[in-house]
Amino acid sequence: MERTPLVAGNWKMFKTRAEAADYCSALLPLVDELDEVDIAICPPYTALDIVAERIGDAGIGVWGQNVHDAPEGAFTGEISCAMLIDAGATGVLLGHSERRALFGETDEALARKLAAALAGGLEPVLCIGESEAERDGGETERRLSTQLDGAMTALSGSQVLQVTIAYEPVWAIGTGRSATPEIAQETHAFIRGAIASRHGEECAAAIRILYGGSVKPDNAAALLGQPDVDGALVGGASLDPQGFAAIARAAG
Ligand code: PEP
């Protein structure tokens, strides 16, 4: 099955509205001709509308970095699916390792967020990944299975088809130490096999699994060239439009 590559940039808590606008102006001409690669940007909430206005029409996805599962309520500092959509978002990151580690996000909460995103019309991107200690201790597959089961068990086959998985080994995020292409391929193949055993071969063949963790212009081609690596979720290197465009080109 042909899966269109997808390259997404997670800006985290970087860029003001003015900086976001400048970035969009710089990025657009660099990715204009890249018809065979899907592209998305995850700006901070305050810049969602600017990014959507500037590059949404070019078919570039605009994703929130988190969402609350409730439609509205007394949840200070949180944001709902409808609010993200109102600001121009088309998708949302769920379970980024920083949200899990620094803000106590659990697999149970992610199951609720995933259901809310699907019901609310946002493309969900579920991030999973093991810590360095878990990889060293031979616990990677158990950890990834727990994260997949915790968030996705209740989903129907047609819902699973709307989810993108981002495999992001925690030891590779923001460390400059990417997984080798071999480790990425082996782990992505494991994830695809886990989806096949839970949701069927058809879902497994169709679902996109992105790699994230210190993807840079100089290692992107080797990582993205692996058969089960369907794209990249890029943190630090996505802050520069030239570097991000170079990574997107490597996916094409
Ligand atoms: C991320 O935060 O999703 C990420 C992959 O970061 P970096 O590319 O900086 O490792």
Residues whose N, C-alpha, C, O or C-beta is under 5 A from the ligand:
A	BS01	PEP	N10 A172 I173 G174 T175 G212 G213 S214 V215 L233 V234 G235 G236 A237
